Amino acid sequence: MKPSSGDPLTAALRAELASISAALEGSPAHGDREAARQRIIALFKRVEANVAELTRLKDEIRPLVERYKKVAASSERAPTVHQDHLNASTFIEKGWSLMSSGDPDAALVALRKALELAPGDAQAESLLGWAQMQSGKLDEALETFSHVLVREPSNALARVNVGYICLKKRVFGEAIEHLSRVIRSGGDAKATLYAHYYLGLVYLERGMFVDAESFLRQALGLGPNLIEAYHDLGRAQWLAGRREEARATWTTGAQHRFTPWAKACQDMLDRVDRGEEVARSTS
């Protein structure tokens, strides 16, 4: 997880980053440029070292979860909470349907109702985080997914969306780590589909269009009705200079009518016909 801006370590690194940036403003002399180069190298090494140390620390935290569970199990039994899983499943399905049709705000209502009926249901909570994420509530979504992963570290749906949040926050290395882990596990078809799609977006953001196209095509192979993948595959092809292929991809996506992403594909066709630029960023 990306440290908060109030973290002393992050604050110190950002202060050095800002200082180097200031030193490079204007037209610095050769000696000043060389000094800035050395500072950039040193800063990069410090960040790399801290990323490695934090990754090790994260791995050491996981055993604490099992220890906590053992301690909790030995304590007094908590009062039983009535759970209506049968009716909750109806709201879970409704929430997923609303998500698929591009209405995450309505999905939030259905999924919160599901959690009222079945508190702590991992599937409902994972989908709630997904709806929060698609509604732009990234910090709320990250908190929801973190709760799920503390209880269930193997939950692929939660992990794939943590990867997407890392993408949106432009923490690309951690995004790749989470998404690749989901693909390697291969236990959840839906999570595996979106892991390929989100990895395509990561590489598209980084300007690695060949890799982006590869993952987006794999996503479409796993889920031909994932219309947003046509939208972004077309962007990867266009930015790679293969404009007729991009037009063909957007045309295919636009044929899936009555969905927001089909409209987005048509909008891309209209945009390039007007001579407008195609953005690389998904933000």
Rosetta blueprint (number, residue, H / E / L):
1 M L
2 K L
3 P L
4 S L
5 S L
6 G L
7 D L
8 P H
9 L H
10 T H
11 A H
12 A H
13 L H
14 R H
15 A H
16 E H
17 L H
18 A H
19 S H
20 I H
21 S H
22 A H
23 A H
24 L L
25 E L
26 G L
27 S L
28 P L
29 A L
30 H H
31 G H
32 D H
33 R H
34 E H
35 A H
36 A H
37 R H
38 Q H
39 R H
40 I H
41 I H
42 A H
43 L H
44 F H
45 K H
46 R H
47 V H
48 E H
49 A H
50 N H
51 V H
52 A H
53 E H
54 L H
55 T H
56 R H
57 L H
58 K H
59 D H
60 E H
61 I H
62 R H
63 P H
64 L H
65 V H
66 E H
67 R H
68 Y H
69 K H
70 K H
71 V H
72 A H
73 A H
74 S H
75 S L
76 E L
77 R L
78 A L
79 P L
80 T L
81 V L
82 H L
83 Q L
84 D L
85 H H
86 L H
87 N H
88 A H
89 S H
90 T H
91 F H
92 I H
93 E H
94 K H
95 G H
96 W H
97 S H
98 L H
99 M H
100 S H
101 S L
102 G L
103 D L
104 P H
105 D H
106 A H
107 A H
108 L H
109 V H
110 A H
111 L H
112 R H
113 K H
114 A H
115 L H
116 E H
117 L H
118 A L
119 P L
120 G L
121 D L
122 A H
123 Q H
124 A H
125 E H
126 S H
127 L H
128 L H
129 G H
130 W H
131 A H
132 Q H
133 M H
134 Q H
135 S L
136 G L
137 K L
138 L H
139 D H
140 E H
141 A H
142 L H
143 E H
144 T H
145 F H
146 S H
147 H H
148 V H
149 L H
150 V H
151 R H
152 E L
153 P L
154 S L
155 N L
156 A H
157 L H
158 A H
159 R H
160 V H
161 N H
162 V H
163 G H
164 Y H
165 I H
166 C H
167 L H
168 K H
169 K L
170 R L
171 V L
172 F H
173 G H
174 E H
175 A H
176 I H
177 E H
178 H H
179 L H
180 S H
181 R H
182 V H
183 I H
184 R H
185 S H
186 G L
187 G L
188 D L
189 A H
190 K H
191 A H
192 T H
193 L H
194 Y H
195 A H
196 H H
197 Y H
198 Y H
199 L H
200 G H
201 L H
202 V H
203 Y H
204 L H
205 E H
206 R L
207 G L
208 M L
209 F H
210 V H
211 D H
212 A H
213 E H
214 S H
215 F H
216 L H
217 R H
218 Q H
219 A H
220 L H
221 G H
222 L H
223 G L
224 P L
225 N L
226 L L
227 I H
228 E H
229 A H
230 Y H
231 H H
232 D H
233 L H
234 G H
235 R H
236 A H
237 Q H
238 W H
239 L H
240 A L
241 G L
242 R L
243 R H
244 E H
245 E H
246 A H
247 R H
248 A H
249 T H
250 W H
251 T H
252 T H
253 G H
254 A H
255 Q L
256 H L
257 R L
258 F L
259 T L
260 P H
261 W H
262 A H
263 K H
264 A H
265 C H
266 Q H
267 D H
268 M H
269 L H
270 D H
271 R H
272 V H
273 D H
274 R L
275 G L
276 E L
277 E L
278 V L
279 A L
280 R L
281 S L
282 T L
283 S L
